[in-house]
C-alpha cells in the first residue's frame, strides 16, 4: 500500500481556554513575518473575541481556533491564478510556493477560513504548513505541542488508529463551515 | 537613549491579515525618550529571518538547542527549550520534564519573551545616569566604572552612618537563586536592610491563611492527583493563565469525569472549560465558605472523625479569655508561654512566620469521652486507634475553668451564614449556595485549588484560611483527590537512609559575615517617608517594577520616592521604576547568565544561551563589582557558573546520576536520583501539620484580640454595600493576572499584540448601560487617589457592580493615567500583628464615566 497520508486535526473546543498559545507559538516558532498569522482565534458563538455570550449569571465563554483546514478540495488551490497554491498528494498538506506566488490575495479572499495570510514584509502569500518538516520527522506541529489544554490532536486521518481518527470515532466531530464545500481536514468537537 | 525614535506606522500595509483582530497600535503616549520604541519593538522578530514557510527554514545544522528555566513569578517554573541561530534566540518550545511526561510547557509569554529581551530598545543596554527630573526619562550613558564608583560613594557614606539606612529591595522579577538573592545577600554582607517581599505585592494573605491552619505557607496536591477527584473547584484561581503548566492535568481530570467548577468574579479563561462558573462578588469568598460549612454542619455531614483526629476541633477553649486551655502535669496553667514563632526564612525568601511544628503540643487539652475527663490532646494516631474519644462539641469545666470546644466556636461563626445571607453577601442565588454545598460534600472526594485572586483584600488571611477550613470540615484534607491547595503541586524526594547532609551546598552563599535587617514590605512607604521602622537613604531595587506593581502609585511618586536620597535600579527593562531612579544598571535576563532553580524533584539550570545584551550583567556580577568598592569582596569571589557548580557539588545521593555535560549543559534540567515522580499529596494520614498544635488549626489564638479567632468574613475596607464612599464610588475595581503578563516583564511582546494590544476595562453591560457606556467607549475610571482613561470592554462574564482590568500594563499603554493609582496601601492591624499587611489590591472602589 502506498504510504499516502491524509494529515488532519481535531480541535476540542470544549477545552480551549482562548489563551492563543497556538497563535503565538506558530508565529514565533515558524518565524512568520510581519503581520501574518497562520493561526487565529474567534469567539465560538459570538462576534467579539473574549466577550461572553448569553446572559449573566449563565453566560458562555468559548472559542474556535482557526488555521488552514488543508481541505481535500481547497478553494485556494482551485482559485490560485499563478499555480502557487498546491496540495501535496502524499500528505494532503496545502502549501504555497512563494517563488511563484504573485501576491494577488485571491486565496485569502476565497478561503472560507481566512487561512492564507499575506506576508507583508516580503509581499508574498504565506500560510500554515501543518509544520510539514516537523511532521516529517515525527514531531507534532508547534500549535499542537504548545496547547496547554491538549485541545488539539494531530495525525493521519487515513489511519483509523491515529489519535484524531479515534477521537472522531469517540466524539462527534464536525468540520467548520462544511457548506463551503471544500472538505476540510480540520474537525471540531 | 539615543535610539529613541518611534515606529508607529511602520507596519503598513496591513492587508489580508485575517487574525480576527486588527491590532496595530494607533497611539503611543509620549513616555519620555527612553521607552517609546520599546513599546513596539516589533522589528526584533524576523530581522533577517525573512522566510515564511517552515519548510524553508534553514536546516537545523545552523541552529543550536539551548535550555532555560523560566524564572518569572507565575508559580509555574517551566523548563524551556530554545533555539539559537546566528547568536539569536529564534524560538522557544516546551522543554522535557524528566520523570513527568506530559508536563512540558511553555506559555505564550515565555515564547514571545525572546522578542522583547533581544530588542535593544526595550532593554537597558548600558549603565545610565539620570540627567533630568526623576520620572522624566532623561538619562546619559556612563561606564560601569563610573556607575559603580558613584553608587559606592553614596552607599559607603550611608553605611558609615547607619548600615540599615541602606535598603536592598529584590522582588520576584527573576526567581533564579542567584538573581533573586544576590541583592539581598549583598545587603547581608554589609548589614543593610532588606524587605520581606510578599506583603506589598499582595501574595501574603495566602501565606498567612495557610500558615494559620497548616503551619506552613505553601502546600498543594500534585495536579495529577485530580484524576482522583469527582469534583474540582478552582477558587479564585485562573489556572489556565496563571499556572499554565498544570492546565493539562485539569483537562485530564475533567475528561476523567471530574466536574470542574470555577468560583470567580470573572468568567476567566479556566471558566471557559469548566462545567460551571459561579460568579461571586469580589472580597466575599470567606462568606461563601462559611455558608457551605454551615450547610454541611447543619445537615450533619461534616467529617467528625477527621475533625477530632487531625484538627483542633475538640480542643478546649477557655471561655474567660478565648485562649486554648493548657494543662501541665494535670493542672490548668495560664495562657501560652514561650510558643515562639520560628524565625522567618532565609535571604530573599522570607515566608510568613511559620509555626514550630507541634511546639507545646502536649499542653493542649481535649475532653475525652472515654475517660469522662479533660486530658492532654492526643495525636491523630492515638485517636484513630480508639485509645481516646475527644468530644467534638460541648461545654466543660476543667479545674474551675469554663471551656467550649473549638469546633463549637467554628459552628457558631458559621451559623449566621444561611444560604440566604451567604447569597446576599456573595451575589449568588441561595439555591446555588445550597447546591454547591451539597455537591461538594457528596463528591467524595472533591479537591479545591485556591488562588491569590481571592486574597488581595483587607483581612487577606481570611479567604485561604476559611476555604481550607471548609475542606477540613468536609474531610478532604490529606485525602487523594481532595485538599485545599496553594501554589505548585508538591514534589518530593525519597529520604535517603543514613544520609543527613544537605542536597545543595549553600554554605558559602549563606556565609555573609553580617546579617540583613529584614523588614516587612508593608512598611516600606512609612520607612521612606517617616523613617519608621528604618530610614531609607539609599535604595537598591532589583527584580522589581516597584512603582508599577505596588499600590497607590501616585503616593509612591509624590511621597515615597522624593523622600529617598538615592535610588539605583538594576533591571533588564526600562520600567516605570527605572525612570524614577538615579542610576539604572542593565541586568541580564534568564537566557543570558548562569542560575539555578531548585524545584524538587528537579534541579533546573540557566546558562548563557545568548550573549548578554549591551553591557548587561548578572546580579551576581553587579553585586561583586560593588563588593570590591565596599570592602566585602571576600564574600563575592565566584562568578555565576562557579556558584552553581558549588551548589550542586555535594555528595548527596540526589546527584548520583548527574552528568554535568549531559544534564546541565545539554538538557538544562536534572531529575534527581532521590526523586519521587509519582503524584504526591500533602497531609496524608493526618500528619505533617506544622502548627503549634501539630493539628489543622482553624482556631487562631493570635487573633483573639481582633475578634477573628475562628474563620470569619469581614466587609472590605472600601465597602460597596454602604456608606458615603460607596455612594460616590459604587463599583468595585479589581485587577487580574491574565494571559499576557505575569507582572510587567512581557509588556507588550510583539507577538502578543494579536491577543490584546491595550488594557481594557471589563464591565457588565448592566453597569455600562446605567452610565451610558457602549462597548469600546473610552471611559474614565476614578476615585480620590487617581484615575485612568481606558477603553471599556463590555461582557456578561463579570459580576455586575465590579469592573476589572488586566494587571501588568504599564502607563505607556493607558490613554491617560494608570490602574495602579486607583489602589491603596492601608495597614491592617490584625495582619501587622500576625505578620504583615497584604496589599488589598482588589479592595478598591471607583466610579466609571464616559470620557
Interface residues (C-beta under 8 A of the other chain):
Chain A: X14 X15 X16 X17 X18 X19 X20 X21 X23 X24 X25 X27 X28 X29 X30 X31 X32 X33 X34 X35 X36 X37 X40 X41 X42 X48 X49 X50 X51 X52 X53 X54 X55 X56 X57 X59 X61 X62 X63 X66 X95 X96 X98 X105 X108 X114 X115 X116 X117 X118 X119 X120 X121 X122 X124 X125 X126 X129 X131 X132 X133 X134 X142 X145 X146 X148 X149 X150 X151
Chain B: X11 X13 X14 X15 X16 X17 X18 X19 X20 X21 X24 X45 X46 X49 X50 X51 X52 X53 X54 X55 X56 X57 X90 X91 X92 X93 X94 X105 X106 X107 X108 X111 X112 X114 X115 X240 X241 X244 X245 X247 X248 X251 X252 X254 X267 X269 X270 X271 X272 X273 X277 X279 X429 X739 X751 X752 X754 X755 X756 X764 X766 X775 X793 X794 X795 X796 X797 X798 X799 X800
